[in-house]
């Protein structure tokens, strides 16, 4: 089974990436949370363009990916999960939250290290937040994220089955989390106890730095709760939330050429100052 998954990993990755994105895009039509402030087609063209560029670059530079790294680790019994013999089901079950921990730590680094922020801020500089924002990552940021993931897979000795399970679970959650989707209140509150929801992740895309520097979780909210970086709601409320970065408010910054060159601008290293009287994370 693993050999078949590895042979068809490209098709599997494409399916778990694009099918959820298209589903969320369709759901945004009847369930829109915030009115679009900028021309959708202009944003979508740029975000899709950089997303496809990322895929092509990763295929050239890191063609094997996390499943291959997990298979390599399993064959040589490398990593933390191989220190003690574990049943395959247990190793797979542990791999899923450990991979999410790696994503949380990587995300914290991208906000805390100025050089990494220069490239990660391209993701945050989108002036609206919807399904297309999920694939709006600068190519350098995409290479760092995937390189970090490969190293983390080897460090923890991730189960190949667990890696596949995490992708099957994590990619749809990430697509939904970026969606401009209004969930029923009871469903939003229930899901956020475990999973990153549109309401939770919208806080992370707020233009207010105190809110941007919260909710770093990729699929699960547990790591944010554990490390006290969880914020349930934005001060402005979900409908009036201003997303993006205050350093980049021009519509021209939505275009693909500006998007790719944005990290070279001096303002890309800046961080918005917290508002007077703003409270820290609870």
FISEDO-391424 format. One line per field, with one value per residue: x, y, z of N, C-alpha, C, O in turn; residue in three letters. Coordinates in steps of 0.05 Angstrom, whole numbers, plus 5000, padded with zeros to 4 digits. Layout:
BEGIN
n_u: X/... .
n_v: Y/... .
n_w: Z/... .
ca_u: X/... .
ca_v: Y/... .
ca_w: Z/... .
c_u: X/... .
c_v: Y/... .
c_w: Z/... .
o_u: X/... .
o_v: Y/... .
o_w: Z/... .
type: ala/... .
This chain:
BEGIN
n_u: 5017/5038/5078/5048/5022/5067/5085/5044/5044/5046/4997/4962/4977/4963/4908/4890/4903/4879/4824/4798/4806/4777/4726/4719/4721/4673/4637/4642/4610/4553/4561/4590/4632/4658/4652/4682/4737/4769/4783/4765/4783/4832/4863/4859/4883/4937/4948/4939/4977/5027/5021/5022/5073/5103/5092/5117/5171/5182/5177/5222/5265/5256/5238/5220/5195/5155/5134/5171/5216/5197/5194/5248/5267/5240/5262/5314/5308/5309/5304/5260/5214/5231/5263/5241/5210/5148/5079/5052/5004/5003/5050/5034/4990/5015/5048/5015/4997/5049/5072/5040/5056/5108/5094/5071/5115/5150/5119/5119/5173/5175/5148/5179/5233/5269/5289/5261/5209/5206/5195/5152/5114/5090/5048/5014/5003/4961/4903/4851/4819/4813/4797/4839/4882/4906/4944/4979/5040/5106/5157/5208/5193/5159/5197/5228/5190/5176/5227/5238/5197/5213/5261/5240/5207/5247/5272/5233/5223/5179/5120/5106/5052/5027/5044/5017/4964/4963/4969/4922/4884/4903/4908/4855/4834/4867/4853/4798/4805/4827/4785/4735/4687/4626/4611/4559/4548/4549/4574/4624/4645/4647/4681/4729/4750/4784/4802/4832/4794/4755/4742/4780/4829/4824/4834/4889/4904/4893/4903/4924/4980/4984/4944/4958/5003/4985/4949/4978/4973/4969/4934/4909/4884/4907/4963/4970/4938/4966/5016/5000/4984/4936/4879/4813/4778/4776/4786/4756/4714/4684/4661/4677/4731/4795/4839/4905/4967/4989/5031/5027/4981/4966/4931/4962/5000/4977/4988/5023/5078/5094/5082/5121/5167/5161/5188/5237/5230/5240/5201/5182/5208/5189/5145/5078/5061/5034/4967/4954/4940/4925/4912/4953/4961/4912 .
n_v: 4976/5025/5031/5039/5087/5120/5118/5144/5194/5247/5255/5245/5285/5330/5322/5325/5377/5412/5396/5405/5461/5480/5463/5495/5545/5543/5540/5590/5624/5621/5627/5671/5708/5759/5817/5823/5866/5879/5870/5807/5773/5794/5785/5729/5711/5725/5698/5645/5641/5646/5602/5559/5567/5556/5500/5480/5494/5467/5415/5411/5422/5395/5339/5289/5290/5289/5237/5203/5216/5196/5141/5131/5141/5100/5054/5055/5061/5111/5169/5197/5166/5115/5100/5067/5006/5007/4992/4993/5022/5055/5086/5113/5142/5175/5204/5241/5285/5302/5319/5363/5394/5406/5438/5481/5501/5515/5556/5594/5608/5633/5679/5701/5706/5754/5750/5706/5725/5765/5737/5705/5743/5755/5720/5740/5791/5793/5826/5812/5755/5691/5628/5626/5650/5610/5586/5625/5636/5658/5635/5625/5621/5576/5537/5538/5521/5469/5445/5448/5415/5365/5356/5354/5309/5269/5277/5263/5212/5198/5160/5131/5120/5153/5203/5206/5205/5253/5291/5280/5296/5347/5382/5393/5418/5464/5489/5501/5533/5580/5599/5645/5638/5632/5598/5564/5588/5550/5507/5528/5541/5490/5461/5490/5475/5433/5436/5480/5533/5573/5621/5622/5623/5669/5709/5706/5728/5781/5853/5875/5871/5843/5806/5781/5754/5707/5645/5603/5552/5496/5453/5435/5464/5455/5461/5517/5529/5502/5529/5579/5616/5623/5655/5668/5702/5760/5829/5865/5836/5784/5800/5853/5852/5874/5850/5830/5869/5928/5954/5944/5965/5979/5969/5952/5919/5871/5846/5797/5806/5846/5819/5778/5808/5834/5818/5844/5896/5949/5957/5907/5884/5907/5911/5919/5966/5951/5972/6029/6013/5961/5894/5840/5771/5726 .
n_w: 5000/5017/4979/4933/4947/4949/4896/4871/4893/4876/4849/4892/4929/4899/4895/4950/4959/4920/4913/4965/4967/4923/4939/4985/4961/4931/4974/4996/4967/4983/5037/5055/5098/5106/5067/5003/4994/4952/4882/4863/4821/4808/4853/4857/4810/4819/4867/4853/4814/4842/4875/4839/4819/4865/4871/4824/4834/4882/4864/4832/4868/4917/4906/4928/4980/5042/5052/5029/5060/5109/5097/5088/5140/5168/5145/5163/5216/5243/5285/5337/5347/5337/5378/5415/5406/5373/5363/5297/5290/5335/5326/5280/5299/5337/5304/5276/5312/5326/5278/5270/5313/5295/5252/5279/5309/5267/5244/5285/5283/5233/5243/5283/5269/5235/5180/5160/5167/5128/5081/5095/5106/5058/5053/5092/5073/5039/5019/5026/5055/5036/5004/4966/4992/5020/4988/4977/4982/4987/4942/4967/5021/5017/5004/5050/5088/5071/5071/5126/5144/5123/5152/5203/5200/5196/5244/5284/5268/5236/5223/5160/5145/5182/5164/5114/5133/5161/5121/5092/5129/5146/5101/5081/5127/5130/5083/5093/5139/5119/5090/5071/5104/5137/5191/5228/5295/5338/5314/5299/5350/5373/5338/5343/5391/5381/5327/5278/5258/5210/5237/5279/5251/5221/5258/5262/5215/5221/5217/5262/5303/5352/5347/5299/5317/5342/5348/5318/5301/5256/5240/5288/5349/5397/5408/5408/5452/5492/5492/5503/5463/5441/5414/5417/5389/5346/5363/5333/5315/5274/5224/5214/5214/5198/5151/5131/5123/5154/5130/5077/5037/4987/4926/4884/4906/4905/4858/4819/4806/4843/4889/4890/4894/4941/4991/4985/4996/5042/5080/5089/5130/5173/5231/5250/5300/5364/5382/5424/5491/5478/5495/5520/5499/5527 .
ca_u: 5000/5056/5091/5028/5019/5091/5086/5023/5044/5040/4968/4950/4982/4947/4880/4884/4907/4861/4796/4787/4806/4754/4702/4716/4714/4645/4622/4643/4589/4530/4568/4611/4633/4666/4650/4708/4745/4785/4774/4772/4798/4859/4877/4859/4904/4964/4951/4941/5003/5048/5017/5032/5102/5113/5090/5138/5197/5185/5181/5249/5285/5250/5219/5211/5175/5154/5129/5197/5232/5187/5202/5277/5270/5231/5280/5339/5300/5319/5285/5251/5194/5244/5279/5228/5192/5120/5060/5049/4981/5011/5069/5019/4974/5033/5059/4997/5001/5077/5076/5027/5074/5129/5083/5067/5141/5159/5103/5129/5198/5170/5140/5199/5260/5264/5293/5239/5185/5207/5183/5126/5095/5075/5023/4997/4998/4937/4884/4827/4825/4794/4809/4864/4904/4919/4966/4995/5065/5129/5172/5228/5178/5151/5221/5235/5169/5178/5252/5235/5181/5230/5279/5223/5199/5270/5278/5215/5220/5151/5109/5096/5023/5019/5048/4995/4940/4965/4963/4893/4869/4912/4904/4827/4831/4881/4836/4775/4813/4831/4762/4717/4663/4612/4599/4541/4563/4553/4594/4650/4654/4653/4705/4754/4761/4805/4812/4834/4770/4757/4742/4805/4851/4821/4847/4917/4908/4886/4925/4935/5002/4978/4927/4974/5021/4970/4936/4998/4967/4964/4909/4897/4888/4919/4990/4966/4928/4988/5037/4986/4983/4909/4860/4788/4764/4789/4773/4738/4692/4690/4652/4690/4760/4813/4860/4929/4988/4986/5053/5021/4953/4961/4921/4984/5014/4964/4996/5043/5106/5098/5081/5147/5188/5154/5208/5260/5223/5248/5179/5176/5221/5175/5121/5060/5061/5008/4952/4955/4921/4919/4919/4967/4945/4902 .
ca_v: 5000/5049/5034/5051/5115/5135/5120/5163/5215/5272/5257/5246/5312/5349/5318/5335/5406/5427/5389/5421/5489/5485/5460/5519/5567/5541/5545/5619/5638/5625/5629/5692/5721/5787/5826/5827/5894/5883/5854/5779/5760/5804/5770/5701/5706/5727/5677/5620/5642/5640/5575/5541/5570/5541/5472/5474/5497/5445/5390/5411/5423/5375/5322/5265/5298/5279/5208/5191/5219/5177/5114/5130/5139/5074/5033/5057/5064/5137/5188/5192/5144/5090/5094/5045/4992/5015/4982/5011/5040/5075/5104/5130/5160/5195/5221/5262/5310/5311/5335/5389/5409/5417/5461/5503/5512/5528/5580/5613/5617/5651/5705/5712/5711/5775/5742/5689/5741/5779/5721/5696/5765/5755/5706/5758/5816/5792/5846/5797/5728/5670/5602/5630/5658/5586/5579/5649/5635/5664/5610/5620/5612/5549/5520/5535/5505/5441/5435/5444/5391/5341/5353/5346/5281/5252/5280/5248/5185/5197/5137/5138/5121/5177/5226/5207/5212/5281/5306/5276/5312/5375/5400/5404/5437/5488/5503/5512/5554/5605/5606/5667/5622/5637/5574/5568/5593/5526/5490/5542/5538/5462/5452/5503/5461/5415/5442/5508/5540/5599/5642/5623/5631/5697/5726/5705/5746/5809/5872/5882/5852/5825/5785/5766/5737/5687/5624/5593/5524/5489/5437/5433/5487/5446/5472/5545/5529/5493/5550/5605/5635/5620/5677/5657/5721/5787/5851/5879/5819/5770/5813/5878/5847/5883/5831/5841/5883/5957/5964/5939/5968/5988/5947/5943/5898/5845/5835/5776/5816/5859/5798/5763/5826/5846/5814/5861/5923/5954/5955/5879/5876/5922/5899/5940/5971/5946/5995/6037/6000/5934/5875/5817/5746/5717 .
ca_w: 5000/5019/4953/4915/4954/4942/4867/4862/4913/4863/4845/4919/4940/4883/4903/4977/4959/4903/4917/4987/4960/4905/4955/5002/4943/4926/4999/5002/4953/5000/5066/5057/5124/5102/5039/4990/4991/4928/4859/4868/4800/4809/4875/4851/4790/4831/4887/4839/4800/4861/4885/4818/4819/4888/4864/4805/4847/4901/4848/4823/4889/4937/4891/4941/4999/5069/5053/5023/5084/5130/5089/5094/5169/5177/5137/5179/5244/5252/5296/5364/5350/5334/5401/5429/5387/5376/5343/5274/5294/5355/5313/5262/5316/5349/5282/5268/5328/5326/5254/5275/5330/5278/5237/5298/5314/5242/5241/5304/5273/5211/5254/5302/5256/5215/5153/5152/5165/5103/5061/5105/5106/5033/5059/5108/5060/5023/5030/5033/5064/5026/4996/4951/5010/5030/4970/4972/4997/4971/4937/4988/5044/5011/5006/5079/5102/5063/5081/5155/5148/5118/5175/5227/5196/5202/5273/5300/5258/5230/5209/5133/5146/5197/5146/5095/5148/5168/5097/5086/5149/5149/5078/5081/5150/5123/5063/5107/5158/5104/5075/5079/5108/5162/5202/5251/5319/5353/5300/5301/5377/5378/5323/5351/5414/5372/5301/5269/5243/5196/5257/5293/5234/5212/5278/5256/5191/5228/5213/5288/5308/5375/5337/5280/5332/5357/5332/5299/5295/5228/5239/5314/5366/5423/5413/5416/5480/5510/5493/5510/5440/5429/5417/5406/5371/5342/5377/5315/5307/5249/5200/5210/5217/5176/5147/5116/5138/5151/5114/5049/5033/4960/4909/4866/4920/4900/4833/4822/4806/4869/4909/4890/4901/4966/5012/4981/5005/5069/5099/5094/5155/5195/5243/5260/5329/5377/5388/5452/5508/5469/5516/5510/5498/5552 .
c_u: 5017/5070/5073/5024/5043/5093/5066/5022/5037/5010/4953/4953/4965/4917/4873/4890/4884/4831/4785/4786/4782/4727/4698/4709/4684/4628/4622/4621/4564/4536/4589/4609/4638/4663/4678/4713/4760/4776/4784/4790/4827/4876/4880/4881/4932/4968/4954/4968/5026/5046/5027/5063/5115/5114/5113/5166/5202/5190/5209/5269/5281/5229/5207/5190/5175/5149/5156/5216/5224/5195/5232/5282/5262/5250/5306/5334/5313/5297/5274/5231/5206/5263/5268/5209/5163/5103/5056/5026/4988/5030/5054/5003/4991/5044/5042/5000/5029/5083/5063/5043/5097/5119/5079/5094/5153/5145/5113/5156/5194/5161/5162/5226/5256/5268/5270/5213/5184/5192/5155/5105/5079/5048/5003/4989/4974/4916/4856/4836/4804/4810/4836/4888/4919/4943/4984/5019/5088/5145/5194/5216/5169/5174/5229/5215/5172/5205/5251/5219/5197/5248/5264/5215/5222/5275/5259/5212/5191/5143/5099/5066/5013/5023/5025/4969/4940/4959/4933/4876/4877/4906/4875/4822/4843/4864/4812/4782/4817/4806/4746/4689/4652/4599/4579/4556/4569/4573/4622/4661/4662/4678/4730/4765/4784/4818/4814/4810/4774/4758/4768/4828/4849/4834/4877/4924/4899/4910/4937/4956/4996/4961/4941/4992/5006/4960/4955/4992/4960/4937/4894/4903/4902/4946/4988/4956/4950/5009/5026/4988/4956/4893/4835/4775/4780/4773/4751/4713/4697/4683/4668/4721/4775/4836/4882/4949/4985/5009/5047/4991/4946/4951/4943/5000/5001/4974/5021/5072/5112/5099/5109/5169/5184/5176/5232/5255/5231/5226/5171/5188/5207/5152/5104/5062/5034/4993/4955/4933/4913/4928/4934/4949/4936/4917 .
c_v: 5025/5053/5047/5081/5132/5139/5142/5188/5242/5276/5260/5274/5333/5347/5330/5365/5420/5421/5405/5451/5496/5482/5484/5543/5567/5548/5575/5634/5642/5631/5651/5706/5751/5794/5831/5857/5900/5864/5825/5768/5769/5789/5741/5694/5706/5704/5650/5618/5634/5612/5555/5543/5555/5511/5464/5474/5474/5419/5388/5408/5401/5355/5299/5271/5283/5249/5193/5193/5200/5149/5110/5126/5111/5052/5032/5061/5089/5153/5178/5169/5116/5083/5071/5032/4999/5000/5002/5031/5062/5095/5123/5150/5182/5214/5245/5287/5320/5327/5362/5406/5421/5440/5485/5517/5527/5555/5602/5624/5638/5678/5718/5718/5731/5766/5724/5704/5756/5764/5711/5718/5767/5741/5724/5784/5816/5810/5836/5769/5709/5646/5605/5638/5633/5578/5603/5649/5641/5639/5604/5610/5583/5529/5516/5517/5475/5429/5430/5419/5365/5335/5343/5317/5262/5253/5263/5219/5180/5171/5146/5139/5146/5202/5229/5215/5242/5298/5304/5293/5342/5393/5410/5423/5464/5504/5516/5536/5581/5615/5629/5656/5628/5611/5581/5570/5568/5508/5502/5537/5509/5453/5464/5491/5443/5426/5472/5513/5566/5622/5645/5633/5659/5716/5728/5723/5774/5827/5882/5862/5833/5802/5768/5746/5719/5666/5614/5565/5519/5474/5437/5457/5480/5458/5502/5547/5522/5515/5578/5625/5634/5645/5669/5676/5747/5808/5864/5862/5807/5785/5838/5876/5858/5863/5844/5854/5913/5969/5961/5941/5976/5964/5936/5920/5871/5831/5816/5787/5830/5839/5784/5781/5839/5842/5833/5890/5926/5951/5926/5870/5889/5905/5922/5942/5964/5973/6003/6023/5972/5914/5852/5793/5738/5693 .
c_w: 5000/4992/4933/4921/4945/4911/4857/4880/4901/4859/4872/4931/4925/4891/4930/4979/4945/4907/4941/4981/4942/4920/4973/4985/4936/4950/5005/4989/4971/5029/5071/5084/5121/5072/5028/4987/4966/4907/4862/4847/4800/4830/4867/4831/4802/4851/4874/4825/4819/4872/4865/4816/4842/4882/4845/4817/4866/4887/4838/4845/4910/4926/4907/4963/5025/5071/5048/5047/5106/5123/5094/5124/5179/5169/5154/5209/5257/5265/5323/5366/5345/5358/5417/5408/5393/5356/5321/5278/5314/5342/5294/5277/5328/5328/5276/5285/5328/5301/5257/5294/5314/5262/5254/5303/5290/5238/5261/5295/5251/5220/5272/5291/5234/5186/5143/5149/5139/5081/5069/5104/5080/5037/5074/5094/5042/5036/5035/5041/5053/5018/4983/4968/5019/5013/4963/4991/4978/4966/4958/5013/5041/5014/5035/5093/5096/5072/5111/5160/5144/5142/5199/5224/5203/5232/5290/5291/5251/5215/5181/5132/5160/5180/5126/5109/5154/5144/5090/5104/5147/5126/5077/5104/5143/5102/5076/5125/5144/5090/5088/5084/5136/5171/5224/5277/5335/5341/5302/5329/5383/5364/5334/5377/5406/5346/5296/5251/5228/5216/5271/5275/5223/5232/5271/5232/5196/5223/5239/5297/5331/5366/5316/5294/5352/5338/5310/5289/5266/5225/5266/5331/5392/5429/5421/5445/5500/5514/5497/5487/5427/5435/5403/5386/5369/5356/5360/5309/5280/5223/5193/5212/5193/5174/5131/5135/5133/5133/5084/5045/5004/4943/4891/4880/4917/4875/4836/4823/4833/4891/4912/4899/4929/4988/5009/4991/5035/5089/5104/5120/5179/5206/5253/5290/5341/5383/5417/5468/5500/5490/5504/5509/5525/5562 .
o_u: 5012/5074/5081/5022/5040/5100/5072/5001/5024/4999/4934/4933/4953/4904/4853/4882/4872/4815/4763/4767/4769/4709/4675/4692/4671/4607/4604/4613/4555/4519/4604/4587/4624/4671/4695/4696/4765/4762/4808/4810/4845/4898/4901/4895/4948/4990/4970/4981/5043/5066/5040/5076/5136/5134/5126/5182/5224/5205/5220/5289/5300/5206/5185/5170/5193/5160/5162/5230/5241/5202/5240/5298/5275/5255/5317/5352/5325/5274/5277/5233/5192/5276/5282/5194/5154/5112/5057/5029/4980/5027/5061/5001/4982/5049/5052/5005/5034/5098/5073/5044/5104/5133/5083/5096/5165/5157/5114/5161/5208/5165/5163/5240/5242/5252/5261/5197/5162/5178/5137/5081/5058/5028/4979/4971/4967/4912/4839/4858/4780/4834/4854/4911/4943/4962/5001/5018/5090/5147/5198/5227/5170/5171/5236/5223/5171/5206/5262/5225/5194/5251/5274/5215/5218/5283/5268/5200/5180/5157/5085/5054/4994/5006/5014/4954/4919/4945/4921/4854/4859/4900/4871/4808/4832/4862/4806/4768/4812/4806/4746/4670/4666/4579/4581/4576/4591/4589/4641/4685/4681/4695/4751/4788/4802/4843/4800/4807/4793/4772/4778/4844/4869/4845/4889/4946/4898/4933/4957/4950/5004/4963/4937/4996/5013/4961/4948/5005/4948/4920/4870/4924/4908/4951/5003/4964/4953/5018/5040/4993/4952/4892/4835/4762/4795/4748/4731/4694/4712/4696/4672/4735/4768/4852/4879/4947/4980/5006/5059/4976/4922/4961/4941/5012/5013/4969/5036/5088/5134/5115/5118/5189/5201/5181/5247/5273/5228/5230/5155/5179/5212/5142/5114/5065/5014/5006/4958/4910/4897/4950/4930/4926/4950/4912 .
o_v: 5044/5076/5065/5097/5154/5160/5155/5200/5259/5298/5275/5285/5351/5367/5344/5377/5438/5439/5417/5464/5517/5497/5494/5559/5588/5561/5585/5656/5665/5640/5649/5715/5767/5778/5843/5872/5923/5844/5820/5755/5754/5781/5730/5674/5689/5692/5633/5597/5618/5599/5535/5523/5542/5497/5443/5457/5463/5402/5366/5393/5389/5354/5290/5257/5266/5236/5173/5174/5189/5133/5089/5110/5100/5034/5011/5064/5088/5151/5155/5154/5096/5062/5056/5046/4996/4996/5026/5054/5085/5119/5147/5174/5204/5238/5266/5309/5344/5346/5382/5431/5444/5460/5508/5541/5549/5575/5625/5648/5658/5698/5742/5734/5725/5773/5727/5699/5760/5775/5710/5712/5780/5749/5723/5797/5836/5809/5849/5761/5711/5643/5589/5634/5635/5565/5601/5661/5631/5622/5581/5592/5567/5508/5494/5500/5459/5406/5410/5404/5346/5313/5327/5303/5241/5233/5249/5203/5159/5161/5166/5157/5158/5221/5251/5232/5255/5319/5324/5302/5359/5416/5434/5443/5485/5528/5539/5555/5602/5637/5632/5662/5628/5602/5602/5556/5564/5494/5488/5531/5504/5440/5451/5497/5437/5424/5488/5500/5580/5642/5667/5649/5672/5737/5749/5733/5790/5819/5896/5838/5809/5780/5744/5724/5718/5670/5616/5555/5536/5482/5437/5470/5498/5465/5511/5564/5534/5520/5597/5649/5643/5655/5665/5666/5754/5806/5873/5872/5818/5782/5845/5896/5852/5860/5865/5850/5921/5991/5974/5921/5979/5941/5913/5904/5851/5807/5820/5777/5826/5841/5779/5772/5853/5861/5837/5906/5907/5942/5921/5850/5881/5887/5941/5922/5971/5993/5985/6023/5959/5917/5844/5794/5741/5682 .
o_w: 4985/4984/4917/4902/4936/4902/4837/4882/4914/4865/4874/4941/4938/4894/4933/4999/4956/4905/4939/4989/4947/4916/4975/4993/4935/4948/5019/4999/4973/5044/5091/5093/5134/5055/5041/4977/4960/4912/4862/4853/4792/4825/4871/4833/4795/4851/4883/4824/4812/4878/4873/4811/4838/4887/4849/4812/4866/4896/4836/4843/4919/4934/4900/4965/5030/5088/5061/5053/5120/5141/5104/5132/5196/5185/5158/5224/5278/5257/5331/5386/5349/5358/5430/5395/5416/5333/5326/5270/5311/5347/5293/5270/5330/5333/5271/5275/5331/5302/5247/5290/5318/5259/5246/5302/5293/5230/5254/5298/5249/5207/5274/5302/5215/5169/5120/5132/5128/5064/5053/5101/5079/5025/5069/5103/5030/5060/5047/5035/5060/5024/4987/4961/5026/5023/4946/5012/4956/4984/4965/5026/5060/5024/5043/5108/5114/5079/5121/5178/5159/5150/5215/5244/5216/5244/5308/5305/5258/5198/5179/5119/5152/5182/5122/5098/5153/5146/5082/5096/5147/5129/5072/5100/5148/5104/5070/5126/5155/5080/5112/5069/5156/5160/5236/5281/5345/5355/5307/5332/5398/5376/5335/5384/5422/5344/5309/5230/5233/5212/5276/5284/5217/5224/5274/5229/5178/5224/5239/5297/5330/5378/5315/5285/5375/5314/5286/5271/5253/5210/5266/5328/5408/5452/5438/5460/5521/5536/5494/5493/5404/5457/5378/5367/5387/5359/5370/5298/5264/5203/5170/5211/5170/5193/5119/5159/5111/5123/5067/5049/4998/4946/4883/4866/4925/4872/4855/4840/4843/4910/4934/4911/4939/5003/5029/4992/5051/5111/5122/5132/5202/5193/5265/5304/5329/5389/5434/5460/5513/5502/5481/5516/5545/5583 .
type: unk/unk/unk/unk/unk/unk/unk/unk/unk/unk/unk/unk/unk/unk/unk/unk/unk/unk/unk/unk/unk/unk/unk/unk/unk/unk/unk/unk/unk/unk/unk/unk/unk/unk/unk/unk/unk/unk/unk/unk/unk/unk/unk/unk/unk/unk/unk/unk/unk/unk/unk/unk/unk/unk/unk/unk/unk/unk/unk/unk/unk/unk/unk/unk/unk/unk/unk/unk/unk/unk/unk/unk/unk/unk/unk/unk/unk/unk/unk/unk/unk/unk/unk/unk/unk/unk/unk/unk/unk/unk/unk/unk/unk/unk/unk/unk/unk/unk/unk/unk/unk/unk/unk/unk/unk/unk/unk/unk/unk/unk/unk/unk/unk/unk/unk/unk/unk/unk/unk/unk/unk/unk/unk/unk/unk/unk/unk/unk/unk/unk/unk/unk/unk/unk/unk/unk/unk/unk/unk/unk/unk/unk/unk/unk/unk/unk/unk/unk/unk/unk/unk/unk/unk/unk/unk/unk/unk/unk/unk/unk/unk/unk/unk/unk/unk/unk/unk/unk/unk/unk/unk/unk/unk/unk/unk/unk/unk/unk/unk/unk/unk/unk/unk/unk/unk/unk/unk/unk/unk/unk/unk/unk/unk/unk/unk/unk/unk/unk/unk/unk/unk/unk/unk/unk/unk/unk/unk/unk/unk/unk/unk/unk/unk/unk/unk/unk/unk/unk/unk/unk/unk/unk/unk/unk/unk/unk/unk/unk/unk/unk/unk/unk/unk/unk/unk/unk/unk/unk/unk/unk/unk/unk/unk/unk/unk/unk/unk/unk/unk/unk/unk/unk/unk/unk/unk/unk/unk/unk/unk/unk/unk/unk/unk/unk/unk/unk/unk/unk/unk/unk/unk/unk/unk/unk/unk/unk/unk/unk/unk/unk/unk/unk .
